[in-house]
Amino acid sequence: MRKNLYFTIILFSLTSCYTYQVKKQADPTADNKLANNASPQMKNTAGSQNPNAQQAPVPVNIQEKLSPNKNVKIDVDGKSYKIIVDRWESDSLVAHPVHQPKKILKFHKNQINGERIAEKRFSQPIADIITVAAYAGIAATVWFLLR
């Protein structure tokens, strides 16, 4: 029983509350839905805009997403890299792997999949799960000690 308890404590101490999450793009169709559901007065004040017109998807600007000192996970030619961005040199990204600051990686912006760029962010649900598990572990320990 003690081995399982120690294993659980070590497991939770190694768990991170930070995850890599892809930032969601603004949905241009949501604007069209709002325009279609608007009252006739609002449509008249909007002018001669055509709410049914198809809007082209907004192109992903990789250089804006990958600004210096950001901790991101990118896909390059089917391979995933966790990197910290150093700088842009013309059309090439200069970065280093997260735990290897001396190693330098260079990627051309056309190699990077712009839709799969994931930023490292704090994850509240994971933090909540770890907190509840820690409290449950403490309660179980106190219960076993008092029993």
NUFI-324736 format. One record per residue (C-alpha): residue in one letter; x, y, z. Coordinates in steps of 0.02 Angstrom, whole numbers. Each point is the difference from the previous one (the first is absolute). Layout:
BEGIN
{'a',{X,Y,Z}}
...
# end
This chain:
BEGIN
{'m',{0,0,0}}
{'r',{141,119,44}}
{'k',{85,-32,-166}}
{'n',{-158,52,-91}}
{'l',{-16,156,106}}
{'y',{182,49,-32}}
{'f',{-22,-35,-186}}
{'t',{-156,111,-5}}
{'i',{89,142,91}}
{'i',{148,-9,-120}}
{'l',{-117,-7,-149}}
{'f',{-94,157,53}}
{'s',{160,93,39}}
{'l',{59,-31,-179}}
{'t',{-163,55,-80}}
{'s',{-3,172,-78}}
{'c',{-147,120,-5}}
{'y',{64,70,-164}}
{'t',{-56,-71,-166}}
{'y',{25,45,-182}}
{'q',{-162,68,-72}}
{'v',{-40,57,-177}}
{'k',{-71,175,-1}}
{'k',{-171,4,-80}}
{'q',{-25,110,-153}}
{'a',{-143,123,-9}}
{'d',{-146,-79,-93}}
{'p',{-55,112,-144}}
{'t',{-162,-100,-19}}
{'a',{-51,55,175}}
{'d',{-5,180,-62}}
{'n',{-113,-54,-144}}
{'k',{-118,-89,120}}
{'l',{-13,155,108}}
{'a',{-36,107,-153}}
{'n',{-136,-120,-60}}
{'n',{-85,0,171}}
{'a',{5,190,19}}
{'s',{-160,100,3}}
{'p',{-53,95,-158}}
{'q',{48,165,82}}
{'m',{177,-61,31}}
{'k',{12,-63,-180}}
{'n',{-49,172,-64}}
{'t',{129,86,108}}
{'a',{134,-121,-58}}
{'g',{-5,74,-174}}
{'s',{14,-101,-158}}
{'q',{101,-143,74}}
{'n',{-47,-170,-66}}
{'p',{-8,-121,147}}
{'n',{-9,-150,-117}}
{'a',{165,41,-85}}
{'q',{131,-133,28}}
{'q',{151,65,95}}
{'a',{168,-76,-35}}
{'p',{81,-80,152}}
{'v',{125,113,83}}
{'p',{176,-59,-45}}
{'v',{107,-53,146}}
{'n',{146,119,26}}
{'i',{134,-115,67}}
{'q',{120,140,42}}
{'e',{-128,82,116}}
{'k',{-41,-165,85}}
{'l',{182,-43,26}}
{'s',{67,155,85}}
{'p',{167,-6,95}}
{'n',{10,-88,169}}
{'k',{-162,-96,-26}}
{'n',{-5,-182,55}}
{'v',{-94,-92,-138}}
{'k',{-26,-170,-78}}
{'i',{9,1,-190}}
{'d',{-19,-130,-137}}
{'v',{132,5,-135}}
{'d',{-14,-123,-144}}
{'g',{-99,-123,109}}
{'k',{119,8,148}}
{'s',{-45,87,164}}
{'y',{121,118,89}}
{'k',{-14,85,170}}
{'i',{101,159,-22}}
{'i',{34,172,69}}
{'v',{3,130,-139}}
{'d',{159,103,-10}}
{'r',{-25,112,-153}}
{'w',{-50,11,-181}}
{'e',{134,17,-134}}
{'s',{-91,50,-158}}
{'d',{-117,-148,-33}}
{'s',{89,-120,118}}
{'l',{-43,-35,181}}
{'v',{149,-17,117}}
{'a',{-42,-94,160}}
{'h',{67,-123,126}}
{'p',{-80,-155,80}}
{'v',{-78,30,171}}
{'h',{131,-91,105}}
{'q',{150,25,-116}}
{'p',{42,186,-11}}
{'k',{165,-29,-90}}
{'k',{-77,-96,-146}}
{'i',{-62,114,-141}}
{'l',{-141,-48,-118}}
{'k',{-46,92,-160}}
{'f',{-164,-21,-92}}
{'h',{-66,87,-154}}
{'k',{-174,74,28}}
{'n',{-71,-108,-142}}
{'q',{53,-158,93}}
{'i',{-99,45,158}}
{'n',{-182,-54,11}}
{'g',{-82,164,54}}
{'e',{-162,-81,56}}
{'r',{87,-116,124}}
{'i',{102,128,97}}
{'a',{-36,-33,184}}
{'e',{50,122,137}}
{'k',{48,-57,174}}
{'r',{-140,55,118}}
{'f',{-60,-30,176}}
{'s',{-138,-129,6}}
{'q',{-125,33,140}}
{'p',{-90,-169,-14}}
{'i',{163,-96,22}}
{'a',{47,110,148}}
{'d',{-170,-34,78}}
{'i',{19,-188,-23}}
{'i',{173,2,79}}
{'t',{-64,104,147}}
{'v',{-148,-116,33}}
{'a',{112,-153,-13}}
{'a',{126,78,121}}
{'y',{-137,39,126}}
{'a',{-69,-176,-18}}
{'g',{175,-71,28}}
{'i',{24,106,155}}
{'a',{-171,-52,66}}
{'a',{38,-184,-33}}
{'t',{169,16,88}}
{'v',{-80,81,153}}
{'w',{-135,-133,2}}
{'f',{128,-142,-8}}
{'l',{104,80,138}}
{'l',{-149,22,117}}
{'r',{-73,-171,-34}}
# end
